[in-house]
Amino acid sequence: MGCPPRPTTILDRDHEFDGGSGFTLNALTKIQIDNLVTLGKVWGFLKYYHPKVTSGERHWDYDLFRVLPKILAAPDRAAANAALQQWIDNLGPVSLCKPCAKLDEKDLYFKPDLDWISNKVALGALSLTLRSIYDNRVLDQQFFVSKVPEVGNPKFDHEPGYPKLKFPDPGLQLLSLYRFWNIVEYWSPNRDIVGEDWNAVLAEFIPRFALAKSSEDYQREVMALLARAKDGHANIWSSLQARPPVGKCQIPVNVRFVENQPVISGFPASEANTVGGLQLGDVITELDGVPISKLITEWAPYYSTSNEAARLRDIGRYLTRGECGEAKVGIRRGTDDLKVTAKRASLAINDFTPSTRDLPGPSACFRKTLPISSSPR
């Protein structure tokens, strides 16, 4: 017997924007960016709190595209708030909750930042609407989030990937920003320690995402956003070819940062112990006439890691990547500053992955069973 058919959802029935959001943008004004910030926060709030959305009755991605033209056309904040109010009213009334979801704050270390929904100066009457939705949120009803069995971590369900997306599509590009920003805002346990003003990050990336004009530009903006979350597990692994430095070839050397200096630490097994005059222990100071310090400053924002040591490790793996052919390399060897010419070769990235151990032989490991705590932070 075959498997029973998968239950259909609103995502299977609403096809209005299957071909894309239909928006084009060439520029954004300050008031448009401000209103898009509010839209992104309200859209995320409703996604996780409004019963018509948490029950799976609305294709929430497509509902964003339905209200977006009015927000972009709003001449001021009041007009945008009025459009948002009408948008929410069209979802239907929110009944008094029975039972209501309650947040037990006694043992809670970190709760969602929802002070903004009470800002009547910024939101006007919309503030009362959002406050009422929050107070009457339904218990254990989330279409877009579930818990990983036996673990309890959030699992993000019903998030279409839109594999046929054609660039540029400002609407879908904004959607991706809103999705990730709100996932971190509502579900990340580490948002308070990433060292970022998360509201300012949203405002900064709205024009960067919406106005990206190519697939490569968009991929780099996504990488830059992920890097701001400071989590080495967050990346778009299929798009590393778009992360700087770009190119199909690399100088066949392994590079490792020692005291913040890029040092040639080895050579791929297929190579000799010197390449184009480069030797073990050389410090790379320039590439094609550009100081390494300048290149690292330009590239670092696109590397998603939890700390600076990991960022430099990853940059080292790609440092010499570029167009195939000759490259001018400035090096420091002892007290001498030299310039040599090396050839970039087309090799797999695994050839440029040095060991994280310096001594030969097996690592000195030990295993110890540690108790796992399920208590909140």
Helices and strands as residue ranges (DSSP letters): H 10-13, H 30-49, H 51-54, H 60-73, H 77-89, G 115-118, H 120-123, H 126-135, E 145-147, E 154-156, H 170-187, G 191-193, H 198-210, H 215-228, G 237-242, E 249-250, E 254-258, E 261-266, E 274-275, E 278-279, E 283-287, E 290-291, H 292-299, G 300-302, H 308-318, E 321-322, E 325-333, E 336-344, G 349-352
